């Protein structure tokens, strides 16, 4: 089974058929699922996607998650300090902020070792480097 992180943008694209990324991510998830796929995300990504989707797409996303479409990894308050440090570092270095959803996926990559990610946020995820120096692999 292949494990892949999924950001808010692809979550939106999967359910918003009018999104210009819809076909790309729908096809990618369908193809990868044939060989076993476990999508993993975090609550900040779900909240962002849910906020940006309209009704009934928002409800479809939440029902899909309930049915196991993706595993939503929770983090604890104690992890926020690390996330804030990463957010501050990237804001200083690139003058472009890492938001909480991105920081939570960065945290998840550090926790799991999974660096393959579905994202529409190519500019940011190509510049992020994990503590071991590895780059994300974007799908």
C-alpha positions in Angstrom: 0.0 0.0 0.0 1.3 3.4 -0.9 0.9 6.3 1.6 0.6 9.8 0.3 0.0 13.1 2.1 -2.9 15.3 0.7 -3.1 19.0 1.1 -6.3 21.2 1.1 -6.0 22.1 -2.6 -6.4 18.5 -3.9 -9.1 17.8 -1.3 -11.0 20.8 -2.8 -10.3 19.6 -6.3 -11.6 16.1 -5.7 -15.0 17.4 -4.7 -15.3 20.7 -6.7 -15.9 19.4 -10.3 -15.5 22.9 -11.6 -12.1 23.3 -10.1 -9.4 23.3 -12.8 -7.4 20.7 -10.9 -10.4 18.3 -10.5 -9.6 16.0 -13.4 -5.9 15.7 -12.5 -6.4 14.7 -8.9 -9.5 12.6 -9.6 -7.5 10.6 -12.1 -4.5 10.4 -9.9 -6.4 9.1 -6.9 -8.3 6.6 -9.1 -5.0 5.3 -10.6 -3.1 5.1 -7.4 -6.1 3.4 -5.6 -5.9 0.5 -8.0 -2.5 -0.5 -6.4 -3.5 0.4 -2.8 -3.5 4.0 -1.6 -3.7 5.5 1.8 -4.2 9.2 1.8 -3.2 11.1 4.9 -4.0 14.6 6.0 -4.5 16.8 9.0 -7.4 18.7 10.5 -6.1 22.2 9.4 -6.2 20.9 5.8 -9.7 19.5 6.3 -10.9 22.8 7.8 -9.4 24.8 5.0 -10.9 22.6 2.3 -14.3 22.5 4.1 -14.4 26.3 4.4 -13.6 26.8 0.7 -16.0 24.2 -0.7 -19.6 25.0 -1.2 -22.6 23.0 0.0 -23.1 20.1 -0.9 -19.5 19.5 -1.8 -18.4 20.3 1.8 -20.7 17.5 3.1 -19.4 15.1 0.4 -15.8 15.7 1.6 -16.7 15.1 5.2 -18.7 12.0 4.4 -15.8 10.7 2.3 -13.5 11.2 5.2 -15.9 9.5 7.6 -15.9 6.5 5.2 -12.1 6.3 5.2 -11.2 8.3 2.1 -8.2 9.7 3.9 -6.8 9.3 7.4 -6.9 12.5 9.3 -4.0 12.7 11.7 -4.5 14.7 14.9 -1.7 16.6 16.6 -1.5 17.8 20.1 -1.0 21.2 21.5 2.6 20.4 22.3 3.3 20.1 18.6 2.3 23.7 17.9 5.7 25.1 19.2 7.5 23.2 16.4 5.0 24.3 13.8 5.3 27.9 14.9 9.1 27.6 14.7 8.9 26.3 11.1 6.3 29.0 10.2 8.6 31.7 11.5 11.7 30.3 9.8 10.1 30.2 6.4 8.6 33.6 6.8 12.1 35.0 7.6 14.0 33.1 5.0 11.7 33.5 2.0 9.5 36.3 3.2 6.6 34.0 2.4 4.7 32.5 5.3 4.2 28.8 5.9 0.5 28.6 7.0 -0.8 26.2 9.6 -2.1 23.7 7.1 1.3 23.4 5.5 3.1 23.3 8.9 0.8 20.4 9.9 1.7 18.5 6.8 5.4 19.2 7.4 4.9 17.9 10.9 3.1 14.8 9.5 6.0 14.1 7.1 8.4 14.4 10.0 6.3 12.0 12.1 5.7 9.4 9.4 8.7 9.7 7.1 6.2 10.1 4.2 7.4 12.8 1.8 5.1 12.1 -1.2 2.4 14.8 -1.3 -0.6 15.8 -3.4 -0.7 19.6 -3.5 -1.5 22.5 -5.7 0.9 24.6 -3.6 3.9 23.8 -5.7 5.8 27.0 -5.0 5.8 26.4 -1.2 6.3 22.6 -1.1 9.2 22.7 -3.5 11.1 25.1 -1.2 10.3 23.2 2.1 13.1 21.0 3.4 12.6 18.5 6.2 15.0 18.4 9.1 17.0 15.6 7.4 17.3 17.7 4.2 14.8 15.7 2.2 12.5 17.5 -0.2 8.9 16.7 -0.7 8.0 14.6 -3.8 5.0 16.4 -5.4 2.2 14.6 -7.3 
